[in-house]
Amino acid sequence: MRFARIATPTGLRFAVIDGEEGDEKAKIINGHPFAEPDYTGEEFALDEVRLLAPVLPSKIVAIGRNYADHVAEVFKKSADQLPPTLFIKPPTAVVGPGAAIKIPEFAHDVEFEGELAMIVGTPCKNVKRKDWKSVIRGFTIVNDVSSRALQFADGQWARAKGIDTFCPLGPWMETDIDAFDFSDLPIKAHLTHEGVTETKQDSNSNQMIMSPGEIIEFITASFTLLPGDVICTGSPAGTAPMVPGDEIEIDIPGIGKLKNPVARA
């Protein structure tokens, strides 16, 4: 089931997205997407509404350096020397599909990072890796936008990755967790620059160093997670610079596509 948060003529609502691609309907629900849907009977064609970030998280917890090839391309070292690490992006960094990624003058060498993200469905702490599915409501796509200049100048990543609009999220939350095969889940990112589109990231979740269960166990040993919190599972190789005027599209089968233009703040 695909849950979305949308802007409709009657206000901001949660909805279930149903139907085949090109003919989707947004079926409005009461309440939130962390329970079985209670349909109101209202329905809109998808082109009649605006998709927003599917949740408003209290925090975005991310795993850095979770793909060995990405560690090598960014840090010029091996994953043995630089194992996975945790960082947090503020909720004010979140924007939805189609919203502009706005780059301020002080942020240089800004790159996209297309990633699979998990959305927490229940308050949880000290979760064992075998039980990770019991606390995850669904999956979405995240673009972990990063200023490499700030990342290396600051020595920690809060400013480099936490700037307003540096966390596009969407297009919706897919709750059929068992439909995903982490031994073979393609992750792609396409950069359109001056009218030319190139596939920059073309990888697979089977390259993850830490699995989803290991990630949940690692995070919840330190943090209590709340419904709607977002967990970014790490970026594959292929990240590349982007500049105002560009457009980034991230594609993960079974979820969909997250597309955002790039602009000057």
N, C-alpha and C positions, 0 to 999 in steps of 0.2 A: 504494500500500500504506500502511496506517495502523499505525504502531508506537505502542504505549502502554507506560507503566510503571504497574504495578498492584500493589495489595495483595490477596493471595489467602489462603485458609485455610492455605496452605503457605509463606507468606512473600512478600517483595517480588520481583516478576519482571518481565521484559519480555515483551510479547506482541504478536501481530498481531491487529488488530481486523478481523473479517470479518463479512459479512452485511448485510442491509438494516436501515435505521433501525427500532428497536423490536425487532429480532431479532438483534442483534449477538452474536458469540461472541468471546471472548478466547482465542486459541490461543497457548499458552506456547512461548517459544523459549529455546534455550540462548544464553548469551553476551549480546551487545549488539545494538542496532538499526542499526549502521553497516556491516553486511555482509548478504549474503543470509541469510534466516532459516533457522535449524536447529531445526525443530519437535520438541518433546519428546513430543507426543501428548496432553499434558494440554490440557483445554479447559474453559472456564467460560462460562456466560451472563454478559452484561455486568452484569446486576443482582446477580450473586453476588460481584463484586469491587468494589474502590474504585479509581477512576482517580486517579493521582498526576501531578505534573508529568512530562511525557514524558522529560525529561533532567535531569541535575544538572550545570549548566554551571560551568566554571571562572570564567566572567565573562559578564555580559550587557552587550553594547555597543549603545548606542542612538543613533539619529539624532534630534536635536531640531530643531524648526522645519522639518520637511520637507513641510508642507502650508501653502501661503500663507494660506488662510483661517483656519487655526489660529493662525498667527503673529499675525494681525490681532486675533483674539478674545482671546488671552491677553496679548500684549505691546503691543497697541495701536499697532503699527508695521507697515510693509510687509516682505515677505520680501526686498526689495531692500536694506533697511536692516539686516535681521537674517537673514543666510543660514543654511542648515543648519549644525548643530554636533554634536559628539560628546560623549557622557557615558557613564559606566559605573554600572550598578547591581550591588551585591554579590550573590553567589549565595545568601546568607542571606535575601534578599528574596523568593525563589521559594516559591510555594505552588501546589498543584494545584487542579483543578476541585472546587468545592463547599467548599473550605477558606475560613475567614473571613478577610477583610481586616480587620486589627485596628488601629484608629486610637488612638494614644496621646494623652494629654491635651495635650501640647505641640504637636501637629500640627493646624493649623487650615486651613480652606478646602481640604479634601481633595477632589480630583476624580479621576474615572476617565478613562483614555485607551485606547480600544480600538484595537489595532493588529495588523497582519500582522507575524509574526516569522519569520525564517529560522533554521534550525539547521545549524550547520557539520558537515560529515561527514569532513573530513580536515585534518590540520595544514596551514596555509597562510600565506604571507607574500608581499606584492607581487604580488597577483593582478590581472591586467588585466580590465577590465570585461567584455570579450567572453567571458572564461573563467569567469564567476562561477558558472555552473551546475555546473561540475566540482568545486567545493568545498562545495556546499550539499547536504545530505542530504534536507532537506524543509522544510515550512512548518508553523507552528502559530499559535496566537492568544496575544497577550499583553495584559495590562491594565497599562499603565504608570502606576500610581497615584502621584499627586503632591500634595504639600501646597503650594499656591500661596503661602501665608503664609511658609513656610520658604524656598521657592524665591527669592522676591524679597527676603526679609530677609538671606539668606546671600550672595546674589550668585553662588553656584554651586550645583549641583543635587544633590550627593551625599546630603545629609541629607533633602532634600525628597522624593527619589525612591527612596532606598535603605533606608528603614525596613523592619524585618521584616514580611513579608506584603505588601509593596507591589509584588510582581511575580507576580501569578497567571499561570499558564502552562498551556496545554492546548487541547482535551482529550487530543490525541494529536499525533503527527507524521505529516503526509501527505507521502509521498515522490514522488508523481507530479508532478514539477515542471512538466513540459511541458503539464499540463492547465490551468495557470493563465494567464489572459490579463490582463496588467497594464494593458492599455488599457481594461479594463472589469471590474474586480473589486470588487463592492460590499463595503463595510465598515459594519456597523451596531452600535450599542450601545443597549441598552434599560435604563432605570432604573425599578425598582419602589420606590415610596415610599408608605408608608401604604396599601398594597394596590392602588395605581394604577400601571400600567405605561405609560411614555412612551418613544418612540424619540427619543433625544437626538442620537446621531451617525447620520447617514445620508449616507454619502459614497462615494467610489470611489478605487481606487488610481491612476486616471488623473490624479488631482490631485497626485501626488507631484512634488516638485521634483527630487530625485535618484532615479534608477531603481535597481532592485536591483543591477545591474552597477556603476553608479557608486558605490553605497554600499560594496560589497565592495572595490572598488579604493581608495576613500578610507580605509576602516578598515585594510586590510592594508598600506597604506603605512607605518602606524605600529605596528600590533599584529600579533603572531603569533596566529592563531586556532587553537583546538584542537577536536577532535571533541566535540560537545555544547554548544559555545558558542552563545549565542543573540544574534541581531541583531534589534533592534526597528527597524522601517522608518519610524516616525513616526506621529503622531496626526493624523487629520483634525479638522476643526472639529466642534463640538457637545459638547465635554467640559463636564461640569457637576458641581456639588457633590454629595457623597453623605455620608450620616450613618449612625451605627449604627441597625440595623433595616432599612436598604435592601438591595436586591439588584441586582447588575449582571450583565447577560447580553450578551456580545459574539458577533456572528454573522458569519461569513465563509463564503460558499458554497464547497464543495469541501473545507472543513476541518471545520466543525461549529460548535458553540456552547460558549463558556466562561462558566460561571455561578458567581458567588461572592457570598455574603452579606457584609454589613458589620457589624462589631461594635466595641465599645470594648475597647481593649487592657487 
